[in-house]
């Protein structure tokens, strides 16, 4: 039976990497590594293997840390630390309206709409470019056809000229 949580040493063995390298990757990209516990009791879920493999492959392809982090941002959710709330802080927070949350939600909504508009414009541009590419392909095909026809015509003219200039064997001695 497969264990659900792994130590960093088990992950290093699974990836066939030095434990120090795995620890460096973990520490450098800690926001993308799912784990539970603290200190020596820290354990990792199985998907950590895939995440660390992705990081190692990125470095092997000469990507920098920022580029690897962009890929991780698209691939996995970020880990966030949450403070332990007491009953008093929860009650106080519930009594006060949180305008920061509302403004963040509105800001994210605006960013989402802006992003969707950019995607729409980009897709329209791509569709227009595809049409242009098809038109250019048709023009190139027509030009190739004309070039072949002209090549045949030139070959026919050269053959006719050679035939006219060619003498019979008995006419050579005259």
N, C-alpha and C positions, 0 to 999 in steps of 0.2 A: 504494500500500500504506500502511496506517495504522500510524503508529508506536505501539509499545506503551507507551513512557514519554514523559511530557510535562514541559516546564518550566512554571514558574508563569506566565510570559508567554504561553505557548501556551494555558494554561487560561483566563487572563483574556480572551484574544482569543475563545476559543470561547464563553465565557459573556457576552461583550459587556459586561464590567465593567472598571473601572479596576484596574490591577495592584495598587495600594496596598490597595484593598478586599479583593481576593482574598488578599493577604498577611495582612491583619488577620484575616480569617475563618480562614485556615490557622493563624495563631499562637494565636488564641483557642480553637480546637477541634483542636489538634494531635494529641490522643489518638485522633481519629477519622479522620485524614487518612492514607491509606496512601502511603508514600514509600520511596525507597531513596537511599542516598548521604548526604553531609554537605555543609553549606555551599552554595557555588555549584554543586556537583555534584549537588545534590538533584534527584531526578526523581520524578514522580508517575504512578500508574497511571490508566487511563481512568475508573475508577469514582470518582475524586476529583472529576471534573466534576459528577457527580450529587450527591455529598455537599455540595459547595460551593453548588450550585444549591438544595438543600434548605435550607441555612443562610440563603442570601439570601432565599428565599421566606419563611422564618420571620421574619426581621427586617422584611420588607415587610408582613407581617401583624401587626406590632407585638408579636411574641412576645419575651420576654426571653431572655437567654442560657441561663438554667437550663432553661427550657421547650424550647428548641432542643436543648440537650444531652440532655434526656430522650428526645426523639424520635430523636436520633442513637444513643443507647444501645440503642434498640429496633431500629434500622435496620442498624447496622454494628457490627463487633467493634472493641474498643479496641486501640490500638497500645501495646505495652509494650517498654521498653528492657531488654535482657538483657546482663549483664556477660559479658565474654569469660572463659571458664573455662580455667585451665591444667590440665595433667595432675595436678599436685600437689593443687589444690583439688578436683578431681573425685574423686581417690582418697580424700582426707580426708573428703569428703562421703559417699562410699559406705560408709566404715567406721563412720560415726556414724549411728545411727537418727535420723531427723528427725521428732520428735514434733510439731513445728509443722505439718508437712504433714498428719499424721494428724488433728490437732485441727481444722485448717481443713476437711478433707474431711468430718469428722463434723459440724462446724458447718454446712457447706453442705448436707449431707444433711438435717439437722434443719430448716433454713430451707426447703428444697425441699418437705419433707413438710408443713410449716406452710402454705406457699404453696398447695399442692395442696388442703389442707383448706379454706383460705379460698375457693379457686375452687369447690370442691364446695358449700360453704354458700351462696355467692353464686348458683350455678346453681339450687340448690333454692329459694332465695328468689325468683329470677326466674320459675321455673316456677309457684310459688304465686301470684305477682303476675299472671301471665298468666291463670291460672284465675279470679282475682278480676276481672280486666278483662273476661273473657268473660261472667262472671255479670252484671256491671254493664251490659255492652252488651245482654244479653238483657232486663234490667229496663228499660233506656231504651227499647228497641224496643217492649216491652209498654206502657209509659206513653205512647209516641207513638200507638200503636194506640188506646188508650183515649181519648186526647185527640181523635183524629180522629172516633171514634164519638160522643163527647160533642158535638163541634162540629156533626156532622150532625144529631144529635137537637135541639140548640138551634136550628139553622136550620129544621128542620121545624116546631118549635113557633112560631117567629116567623112563618113563612109561613102557618100555620093561623090565627094571631091576626090577621094582616093581612087574610086572606081574610074572616074574620068581621066585621072592622071596615070593610071596603070596601063602599060603597053603590053601588047601580046608578045610572046617570046620571039616571034619572027620579025616583029617590028623593031626590036632592039638593035639588030644588025644593020639597019638601013642608015 
